[in-house]
């Protein structure tokens, strides 16, 4: 692909192309209006766009199926050996940057897939917010997994398998619940077995991404494009709440069972820093969706409204039903009336005691 890209790039414009295609894109709405723009795309430019999309997808695959396990393994070795060499630190930084770049490309791909009809331009502020969001999220997640695995090696595999297979089977469960027919239009040359293998590989990549960070591209097997194009704030909120609880639990287990290799580490401060780092990732994510998203004008509801509705829903779930409140109030009233009656009886008995004593003396 690289050789073909350079060949097309350096030979573009020398020979007149036999045909061009016309693409129609809509601008972002301004004052409620959106104009449609037609653009001629030559054969060479179309091939370059295809290769660029392939490079973007390859960077995502390489980041989460190559660099993420490599970074986790290298950091685990450094923790056990209590030594960070210069070469290993360089490779760890490169692996982290590779993962962050893959997550950033995943975000951009999700935006372009969901809003394919619009001419999307991503500003530098959006890139900066995504970079900071993904850096904090991935760095804290990898560190938490390494700390937990360094003290509880036996329980590392169950934690990893539960996370991985949970995200792997989640799109399949939604597909079976929808009772949709099996997707047949992925590739005409593929048989039913080949289509199943392709879908399994897609969900495998989806699970690998969600192991370390939120997957901006949500898989939907009953959709013709295999991508969920709706903006679901509830799923996003539930993911980050559960991930924060899981990270806190793993850090608590590490704090309880930490060994002598952490003798010179301030454990409470490290736990606090990791939790604050994950909260910083959530903060940059909120800033991106609220202010820097290139298609925020197309949202049916903003991230603040979505989070507010989520919190109201959670408060409604945690709030006790009215019947129990009324029963409690009725019980309180009956207890108060019983106490008042008993107190009045004691007062009457105390008032009647002098008369009884006088009559007895007489």
Backbone torsions as a table, in degrees:
resi	resn	phi	psi	omega
1	UNK	NA	-40.5	179.9
2	UNK	-63.1	-44.0	179.8
3	UNK	-63.0	-43.0	-179.6
4	UNK	-66.6	-37.1	178.6
5	UNK	-62.8	-46.6	179.5
6	UNK	-65.8	-36.4	178.9
7	UNK	-64.9	-45.0	-179.6
8	UNK	-65.8	-39.3	-175.9
9	UNK	-66.0	-43.7	-176.5
10	UNK	-79.7	-18.2	178.2
11	UNK	-101.6	1.8	-179.6
12	UNK	-70.7	136.3	177.6
13	UNK	90.2	-11.5	-179.3
14	UNK	-80.3	-37.1	179.9
15	UNK	-117.5	135.4	-179.7
16	UNK	-68.0	131.5	-177.4
17	UNK	-77.5	143.1	-175.7
18	UNK	-69.3	-29.9	-179.5
19	UNK	-152.9	158.8	175.1
20	UNK	-129.9	155.3	176.2
21	UNK	-109.0	153.9	-178.1
22	UNK	-111.5	124.9	177.2
23	UNK	-109.5	146.6	179.0
24	UNK	-118.2	122.7	177.6
25	UNK	-126.1	147.5	178.1
26	UNK	-103.0	142.6	177.1
27	UNK	-77.2	162.5	174.0
28	UNK	-64.4	136.9	-176.8
29	UNK	-62.1	134.0	175.2
30	UNK	-123.3	122.0	-177.0
31	UNK	57.1	34.0	177.4
32	UNK	87.0	-2.4	-178.1
33	UNK	-115.1	145.9	-179.9
34	UNK	-135.6	121.1	180.0
35	UNK	-92.1	149.5	178.3
36	UNK	-102.8	131.4	-175.8
37	UNK	-115.5	131.4	175.2
38	UNK	-98.8	139.8	-177.3
39	UNK	-139.9	134.7	177.5
40	UNK	-86.0	129.3	-179.5
41	UNK	-119.8	119.4	179.4
42	UNK	-76.7	171.3	-178.4
43	UNK	-65.1	-40.2	179.9
44	UNK	-66.5	-43.7	179.1
45	UNK	-64.1	-38.1	177.5
46	UNK	-63.3	-40.9	177.8
47	UNK	-66.3	-38.2	178.1
48	UNK	-64.9	-38.3	176.8
49	UNK	-64.9	-39.0	177.9
50	UNK	-63.4	-44.4	178.5
51	UNK	-65.5	-37.1	179.2
52	UNK	-64.9	-40.4	176.3
53	UNK	-64.1	-39.1	177.8
54	UNK	-65.1	-39.0	177.3
55	UNK	-63.6	-40.1	179.8
56	UNK	-63.1	-44.3	179.2
57	UNK	-67.6	-36.7	178.1
58	UNK	-66.3	-35.1	177.8
59	UNK	-66.2	-35.3	176.9
60	UNK	-66.9	-43.8	179.4
61	UNK	-63.4	-45.6	-178.6
62	UNK	-65.1	-34.8	-176.5
63	UNK	-67.5	-48.3	-170.5
64	UNK	-95.0	-18.6	175.6
65	UNK	-104.8	-4.1	179.0
66	UNK	-125.2	-61.0	-174.4
67	UNK	-72.1	-36.8	-177.8
68	UNK	-64.8	-49.8	174.2
69	UNK	-62.3	-34.7	179.7
70	UNK	-65.5	-43.7	179.0
71	UNK	-64.0	-41.9	179.1
72	UNK	-62.6	-43.0	-179.7
73	UNK	-66.3	-43.7	-178.9
74	UNK	-64.9	-41.4	178.3
75	UNK	-67.2	-35.9	176.8
76	UNK	-63.3	-42.0	178.0
77	UNK	-65.1	-41.3	179.0
78	UNK	-63.0	-38.9	-180.0
79	UNK	-67.0	-43.4	-178.4
80	UNK	-70.0	-38.5	179.4
81	UNK	-83.1	-10.1	-178.6
82	UNK	54.1	41.5	-178.0
83	UNK	-155.5	134.9	177.1
84	UNK	-121.2	108.3	178.9
85	UNK	-80.4	164.7	-178.2
86	UNK	-65.8	-43.7	-179.8
87	UNK	-64.5	-41.4	-178.6
88	UNK	-68.2	-37.5	178.2
89	UNK	-65.3	-37.7	177.9
90	UNK	-64.3	-44.5	179.7
91	UNK	-66.3	-34.8	178.0
92	UNK	-67.0	-40.8	177.6
93	UNK	-65.2	-42.0	177.7
94	UNK	-64.1	-39.3	178.0
95	UNK	-64.8	-41.3	178.3
96	UNK	-64.1	-43.0	177.7
97	UNK	-64.3	-36.3	177.6
98	UNK	-64.4	-41.4	179.0
99	UNK	-66.7	-43.4	179.7
100	UNK	-63.1	-40.5	177.8
101	UNK	-64.4	-41.0	177.4
102	UNK	-63.6	-39.9	177.3
103	UNK	-66.7	-37.4	177.4
104	UNK	-64.7	-43.8	176.9
105	UNK	-63.6	-33.2	177.8
106	UNK	-64.7	-40.3	176.6
107	UNK	-63.6	-44.1	-179.1
108	UNK	-66.7	-39.7	176.9
109	UNK	-61.9	-40.9	179.2
110	UNK	-62.2	-40.9	179.4
111	UNK	-65.3	-44.9	-177.7
112	UNK	-69.8	-31.5	178.6
113	UNK	-73.5	-43.4	-177.9
114	UNK	-69.7	-34.0	-176.5
115	UNK	-119.2	55.4	-176.7
116	UNK	-69.4	-25.2	-178.6
117	UNK	-78.5	-8.8	-174.8
118	UNK	-111.8	152.9	175.3
119	UNK	-84.1	99.8	-173.2
120	UNK	-95.4	128.3	174.8
121	UNK	-125.8	120.9	-177.8
122	UNK	-93.4	126.3	-178.0
123	UNK	-84.3	160.3	179.1
124	UNK	-59.1	-33.6	178.5
125	UNK	-62.7	-35.8	177.9
126	UNK	-67.2	-42.2	176.6
127	UNK	-61.0	-40.7	-179.6
128	UNK	-65.5	-42.6	178.8
129	UNK	-63.8	-43.2	179.2
130	UNK	-64.3	-41.3	-180.0
131	UNK	-61.8	-45.9	179.4
132	UNK	-67.6	-41.2	178.3
133	UNK	-58.9	-51.0	-177.4
134	UNK	-71.2	-33.9	180.0
135	UNK	-64.1	-49.2	179.1
136	UNK	-63.9	-42.8	-176.2
137	UNK	-65.0	-48.5	-175.9
138	UNK	-72.2	-41.3	-179.1
139	UNK	-62.7	-44.5	179.4
140	UNK	-68.5	-37.4	-179.8
141	UNK	-65.2	-45.8	179.4
142	UNK	-64.6	-41.2	179.9
143	UNK	-63.8	-41.6	179.0
144	UNK	-63.1	-43.7	179.4
145	UNK	-63.9	-39.4	-179.5
146	UNK	-68.7	-43.9	179.2
147	UNK	-61.6	-43.2	180.0
148	UNK	-65.8	-43.5	-177.6
149	UNK	-70.7	-21.8	-179.6
150	UNK	-75.6	-19.2	-179.7
151	UNK	-113.6	-25.0	-179.8
152	UNK	-128.5	71.8	-176.8
153	UNK	-63.6	-32.3	-176.2
154	UNK	-66.5	-35.7	-175.6
155	UNK	-90.7	0.3	179.8
156	UNK	-66.9	-45.8	-178.3
157	UNK	-62.4	-44.9	176.6
158	UNK	-60.4	-39.5	179.5
159	UNK	-63.7	-44.8	-179.4
160	UNK	-65.5	-43.4	-178.1
161	UNK	-67.0	-39.6	178.4
162	UNK	-63.1	-44.6	177.6
163	UNK	-62.6	-47.7	-173.9
164	UNK	-67.3	-50.9	-177.0
165	UNK	-71.6	-26.1	174.5
166	UNK	-62.1	-46.8	178.7
167	UNK	-76.1	-26.5	179.2
168	UNK	-69.2	-43.1	-176.4
169	UNK	-87.9	-11.2	-177.7
170	UNK	-60.4	-48.2	176.6
171	UNK	-62.8	-33.5	178.5
172	UNK	-69.4	-37.0	178.1
173	UNK	-64.7	-43.9	176.5
174	UNK	-62.8	-35.9	178.9
175	UNK	-67.2	-42.2	178.8
176	UNK	-69.1	-33.5	178.1
177	UNK	-69.6	-33.1	179.1
178	UNK	-72.6	-17.3	-180.0
179	UNK	56.3	36.1	178.5
180	UNK	-83.7	155.7	176.6
181	UNK	-67.6	157.6	-178.6
182	UNK	-65.6	131.4	-177.5
183	UNK	-64.2	126.0	-178.0
184	UNK	-116.2	-7.6	-171.5
185	UNK	-102.5	23.7	178.2
186	UNK	-71.6	-50.9	178.4
187	UNK	-150.3	129.7	-176.0
188	UNK	-65.8	-31.8	-176.7
189	UNK	-78.2	-10.9	-177.0
190	UNK	-86.2	141.4	173.2
191	UNK	-83.7	-176.9	179.5
192	UNK	-65.8	-37.4	177.9
193	UNK	-67.4	-42.6	178.5
194	UNK	-63.8	-39.5	176.8
195	UNK	-63.0	-40.8	178.0
196	UNK	-62.9	-39.9	179.0
197	UNK	-65.4	-41.5	179.1
198	UNK	-63.4	-43.0	179.0
199	UNK	-66.0	-37.1	177.3
200	UNK	-65.8	-39.9	177.2
201	UNK	-65.7	-36.9	178.0
202	UNK	-64.8	-46.1	178.0
203	UNK	-69.6	-27.7	174.8
204	UNK	-63.7	-45.3	176.7
205	UNK	-65.2	-39.6	178.4
206	UNK	-60.5	-42.3	177.7
207	UNK	-67.9	-38.6	178.6
208	UNK	-64.0	-35.9	177.8
209	UNK	-69.2	-46.0	-176.9
210	UNK	-70.7	-14.1	173.6
211	UNK	-63.5	-32.7	-173.8
212	UNK	-111.5	-28.6	-179.3
213	UNK	-159.8	173.5	179.5
214	UNK	-71.4	128.7	178.5
215	UNK	-82.6	114.6	-179.9
216	UNK	-67.4	-29.8	176.8
217	UNK	-92.5	112.8	-178.8
218	UNK	-95.7	124.6	-177.5
219	UNK	-76.6	134.7	176.8
220	UNK	-138.2	102.2	-170.7
221	UNK	-71.0	-23.8	-179.9
222	UNK	-88.5	7.2	175.8
223	UNK	-97.4	143.7	179.7
224	UNK	-60.1	-32.8	178.6
225	UNK	-89.4	-1.6	179.6
226	UNK	62.9	15.4	-178.1
227	UNK	-128.2	135.9	175.3
228	UNK	-83.1	112.5	-175.2
229	UNK	-91.8	-2.6	178.2
230	UNK	-85.0	150.5	179.0
231	UNK	-93.2	105.4	-176.3
232	UNK	-103.5	100.9	179.5
233	UNK	-72.3	-29.0	-178.3
234	UNK	-64.9	-44.7	179.8
235	UNK	-64.0	-39.3	177.8
236	UNK	-63.6	-43.0	-179.6
237	UNK	-66.6	-43.4	-179.4
238	UNK	-64.5	-39.6	179.5
239	UNK	-60.1	-49.9	-175.4
240	UNK	-71.7	-31.0	175.9
241	UNK	-67.6	-45.6	179.1
242	UNK	-66.9	-38.0	179.3
243	UNK	-67.0	-37.9	177.2
244	UNK	-65.1	-42.0	178.2
245	UNK	-64.3	-41.6	179.3
246	UNK	-64.1	-44.7	178.2
247	UNK	-61.7	-41.0	178.4
248	UNK	-64.3	-39.3	179.0
249	UNK	-66.3	-43.6	178.7
250	UNK	-64.4	-38.7	176.7
251	UNK	-66.9	-36.0	176.6
252	UNK	-64.3	-42.2	177.3
253	UNK	-63.8	-38.9	177.1
254	UNK	-64.6	-41.1	-179.2
255	UNK	-64.8	-35.7	-178.6
256	UNK	-74.0	-42.4	-172.2
257	UNK	-105.8	19.0	-178.0
258	UNK	-64.3	146.3	-175.1
259	UNK	-100.6	-171.2	-176.2
260	UNK	-71.9	-14.8	-180.0
261	UNK	-68.7	-17.0	177.7
262	UNK	-103.3	27.7	-176.1
263	UNK	-65.7	-35.7	-177.1
264	UNK	-100.9	21.1	178.3
265	UNK	-110.6	131.2	175.7
266	UNK	-78.2	96.1	-172.8
267	UNK	-61.8	-47.4	179.6
268	UNK	-60.0	-38.9	179.1
269	UNK	-66.6	-38.8	179.0
270	UNK	-65.7	-41.9	177.5
271	UNK	-61.8	-44.3	179.5
272	UNK	-63.6	-41.3	179.3
273	UNK	-63.2	-41.1	-179.4
274	UNK	-67.8	-40.7	178.5
275	UNK	-67.1	-39.5	177.1
276	UNK	-67.0	-37.5	177.0
277	UNK	-60.9	-40.6	178.0
278	UNK	-68.7	-36.9	175.9
279	UNK	-65.5	-33.7	175.5
280	UNK	-64.9	-37.3	176.2
281	UNK	-62.0	-43.3	178.1
282	UNK	-64.1	-37.9	179.4
283	UNK	-63.5	-45.9	178.3
284	UNK	-65.8	-33.0	176.0
285	UNK	-63.8	-43.4	178.5
286	UNK	-64.1	-40.0	177.9
287	UNK	-63.3	-39.6	-179.9
288	UNK	-64.6	-49.8	-176.8
289	UNK	-71.6	-26.5	-177.4
290	UNK	-85.4	-37.7	-171.3
291	UNK	-121.6	-32.2	-168.7
292	UNK	-109.1	-3.2	-179.3
293	UNK	-67.2	130.4	-176.7
294	UNK	-66.4	-19.9	-178.8
295	UNK	-117.2	31.3	-177.5
296	UNK	-66.6	-22.6	177.6
297	UNK	-70.2	-17.6	-179.2
298	UNK	-93.2	-3.3	180.0
299	UNK	-69.0	137.0	173.7
300	UNK	-71.4	-28.9	176.0
301	UNK	-148.5	146.2	-179.0
302	UNK	-77.0	169.5	-179.8
303	UNK	-66.6	-33.6	178.7
304	UNK	-66.8	-42.1	177.4
305	UNK	-66.2	-38.8	178.8
306	UNK	-65.2	-43.0	178.7
307	UNK	-66.8	-37.3	178.6
308	UNK	-63.9	-41.6	177.4
309	UNK	-66.8	-35.1	177.1
310	UNK	-64.6	-43.6	179.7
311	UNK	-66.3	-37.4	176.4
312	UNK	-63.6	-39.6	178.9
313	UNK	-65.2	-42.5	178.6
314	UNK	-65.8	-39.5	177.3
315	UNK	-65.3	-35.7	178.1
316	UNK	-66.1	-36.5	178.5
317	UNK	-69.1	-43.4	-177.7
318	UNK	-75.0	-19.5	-177.9
319	UNK	-72.8	134.1	179.0
320	UNK	-68.2	151.4	-179.3
321	UNK	-65.2	159.6	-176.7
322	UNK	-67.4	-31.2	-178.2
323	UNK	-61.6	-42.2	179.4
324	UNK	-67.8	-35.5	178.1
325	UNK	-65.2	-43.2	178.7
326	UNK	-64.1	-39.4	177.8
327	UNK	-63.4	-41.6	178.0
328	UNK	-63.0	-41.5	178.6
329	UNK	-65.2	-40.4	178.3
330	UNK	-63.6	-40.8	177.8
331	UNK	-63.9	-40.0	178.5
332	UNK	-64.0	-41.2	179.5
333	UNK	-65.4	-42.7	179.4
334	UNK	-64.0	-39.0	177.6
335	UNK	-64.5	-39.1	179.7
336	UNK	-66.1	-42.1	178.9
337	UNK	-66.1	-38.8	177.3
338	UNK	-63.8	-40.8	178.6
339	UNK	-66.1	-39.3	179.2
340	UNK	-64.9	-42.4	178.7
341	UNK	-64.2	-42.9	-179.9
342	UNK	-65.1	-37.9	178.5
343	UNK	-68.0	-37.9	177.5
344	UNK	-66.0	-37.6	178.1
345	UNK	-65.0	-41.5	179.2
346	UNK	-65.0	-38.0	178.5
347	UNK	-65.3	-41.8	179.3
348	UNK	-64.7	-39.5	179.3
349	UNK	-66.6	-37.2	177.3
350	UNK	-67.4	-35.2	177.8
351	UNK	-70.6	-32.6	-178.8
352	UNK	-80.3	-15.2	-178.0
353	UNK	-65.5	-40.9	179.4
354	UNK	-63.4	-38.9	179.0
355	UNK	-65.1	-41.4	-180.0
356	UNK	-65.3	-39.6	178.9
357	UNK	-66.6	-37.3	178.5
358	UNK	-67.5	-42.3	178.4
359	UNK	-64.3	-37.7	179.4
360	UNK	-67.3	-36.7	178.7
361	UNK	-68.0	-38.0	178.3
362	UNK	-65.9	NA	NA
